């Protein structure tokens, strides 16, 4: 977690029923990474110390918000189906797609689950320092 004074980070925002985080970063790839890290912190995900695992993702870059939700949804899917979480992200974006090389491990424990990443109130905003967004997770 970081403070709003750092170049990139995330923080939990009080929400009545679901979970919400605010993320900020100088560019879209870093924003997506910070959102992933924030999501793992909210769930209390702890990775096993065993062998490192690698996965690759390729997502269409239709628009920034869909790309952000799609990436986080893929991470949720991998945690639920394969029991894998990630702590290393190499993201590359071009006009058509986001390619991601992810490194992580099996999930040792998770305190809480997220059902879905939502579009509720989601808009990626440009700031003097880069980009910021608020994400709401359905729990």
URMOUR-V407249 format. One record per residue. N is the residue number from 1. RES is the residue in one letter. SS is DSSP state (a for helix, b for strand, c for the rest). PSI is psi in degrees with one decimal (* if undefined). OMEGA is omega in degrees with one decimal (NA if undefined). Layout:
<<N | RES | SS | PSI | OMEGA> <N | RES | SS | PSI | OMEGA>>
This chain:
<<1 | X | c | 150.3 | -178.6> <2 | X | c | 170.5 | 176.2> <3 | X | c | 159.6 | -179.2> <4 | X | c | -9.3 | -179.2> <5 | X | c | -10.0 | -179.9> <6 | X | c | 163.9 | -176.2> <7 | X | c | -38.4 | -180.0> <8 | X | c | 149.1 | 178.8> <9 | X | b | -168.2 | 178.5> <10 | X | b | 159.8 | 173.4> <11 | X | b | 149.2 | 177.6> <12 | X | b | 143.1 | 178.4> <13 | X | b | 135.9 | 179.2> <14 | X | c | 134.4 | 179.8> <15 | X | c | 143.9 | -172.6> <16 | X | c | -45.3 | -174.4> <17 | X | c | -35.5 | -176.7> <18 | X | c | -167.5 | 175.3> <19 | X | b | 144.4 | 178.0> <20 | X | b | 140.0 | 172.7> <21 | X | b | 150.7 | 170.7> <22 | X | b | 132.0 | 178.4> <23 | X | b | 150.2 | 178.0> <24 | X | b | 150.4 | -179.8> <25 | X | b | 163.9 | -179.0> <26 | X | c | -21.9 | -179.2> <27 | X | c | 173.1 | -173.7> <28 | X | a | -41.3 | 179.9> <29 | X | a | -44.2 | 179.6> <30 | X | a | -34.5 | 177.0> <31 | X | a | -44.0 | 179.0> <32 | X | a | -42.3 | 178.2> <33 | X | a | -45.1 | 179.7> <34 | X | a | -37.1 | 177.2> <35 | X | a | -40.6 | 177.9> <36 | X | a | -45.5 | 179.2> <37 | X | a | -42.0 | 178.1> <38 | X | a | -40.5 | 178.9> <39 | X | a | -43.7 | 179.2> <40 | X | a | -36.8 | 178.2> <41 | X | a | -43.9 | 179.3> <42 | X | a | -39.8 | -177.8> <43 | X | a | -8.2 | -177.9> <44 | X | c | 33.1 | -177.8> <45 | X | c | 129.9 | 176.9> <46 | X | b | 125.3 | -179.0> <47 | X | b | 146.1 | 177.5> <48 | X | c | 155.8 | -179.5> <49 | X | c | 6.0 | -178.4> <50 | X | c | -155.1 | -176.0> <51 | X | c | 144.5 | 177.7> <52 | X | c | 140.8 | -179.6> <53 | X | b | 152.4 | -179.0> <54 | X | b | 140.3 | 175.6> <55 | X | b | 153.3 | 176.3> <56 | X | b | 140.3 | 177.2> <57 | X | b | 147.7 | 172.7> <58 | X | b | 116.8 | -176.5> <59 | X | b | 140.3 | 176.9> <60 | X | b | 142.0 | -179.0> <61 | X | c | 64.8 | -180.0> <62 | X | c | -52.0 | 174.6> <63 | X | c | 162.7 | -172.4> <64 | X | a | -43.5 | -177.1> <65 | X | a | -44.4 | 178.8> <66 | X | a | -36.8 | 178.4> <67 | X | a | -44.2 | 178.9> <68 | X | a | -49.4 | 180.0> <69 | X | a | -41.9 | -179.5> <70 | X | a | -42.5 | 179.4> <71 | X | a | -48.6 | -179.4> <72 | X | a | -35.9 | 177.2> <73 | X | a | -40.0 | 175.9> <74 | X | a | -41.4 | 178.2> <75 | X | a | -41.5 | 176.7> <76 | X | a | -42.9 | 179.2> <77 | X | a | -48.0 | -179.5> <78 | X | a | -33.3 | 178.3> <79 | X | a | -38.1 | -178.5> <80 | X | a | -45.1 | -173.5> <81 | X | a | -44.9 | -175.4> <82 | X | c | -9.0 | -179.2> <83 | X | c | 34.4 | -176.4> <84 | X | b | 140.2 | 172.9> <85 | X | b | 164.4 | -173.9> <86 | X | b | 146.5 | 176.9> <87 | X | b | 1.1 | 175.7> <88 | X | b | 128.6 | -175.0> <89 | X | b | 125.1 | 169.2> <90 | X | b | 107.9 | -175.0> <91 | X | b | 135.0 | 176.2> <92 | X | b | 132.4 | -175.6> <93 | X | b | 132.9 | 169.2> <94 | X | c | -170.6 | -175.7> <95 | X | c | -25.2 | -172.6> <96 | X | c | -27.3 | -172.0> <97 | X | b | 164.8 | 171.5> <98 | X | b | 124.0 | 173.4> <99 | X | b | 135.8 | -176.1> <100 | X | b | 130.6 | 170.4> <101 | X | b | 116.7 | -172.8> <102 | X | b | 139.6 | 174.8> <103 | X | b | 138.9 | -178.8> <104 | X | b | -148.4 | -177.5> <105 | X | b | 173.9 | 174.5> <106 | X | b | 149.1 | -180.0> <107 | X | b | 121.0 | 178.1> <108 | X | b | -44.2 | 178.1> <109 | X | b | 154.2 | 176.8> <110 | X | c | 122.7 | -175.6> <111 | X | c | -39.0 | -177.9> <112 | X | c | 154.9 | -179.6> <113 | X | c | 149.4 | 172.3> <114 | X | c | 130.0 | 178.2> <115 | X | c | -41.3 | -176.1> <116 | X | b | 154.4 | 170.0> <117 | X | b | 130.0 | -174.4> <118 | X | c | 165.5 | 173.2> <119 | X | c | 5.0 | -175.8> <120 | X | c | 113.5 | 177.4> <121 | X | c | 14.8 | -175.3> <122 | X | c | 124.7 | 167.2> <123 | X | c | 133.7 | 177.3> <124 | X | c | 121.4 | -174.6> <125 | X | b | 141.9 | 175.9> <126 | X | b | 137.0 | 178.4> <127 | X | b | 175.7 | 176.9> <128 | X | c | -30.8 | -177.4> <129 | X | c | -8.2 | -178.2> <130 | X | b | -115.8 | -176.7> <131 | X | b | 153.7 | 172.9> <132 | X | b | 156.6 | 179.6> <133 | X | b | 155.9 | 171.1> <134 | X | b | 131.1 | -179.3> <135 | X | b | 135.5 | 176.7> <136 | X | b | 131.6 | 178.8> <137 | X | b | 133.7 | 176.6> <138 | X | b | 121.1 | 178.7> <139 | X | c | * | NA>>
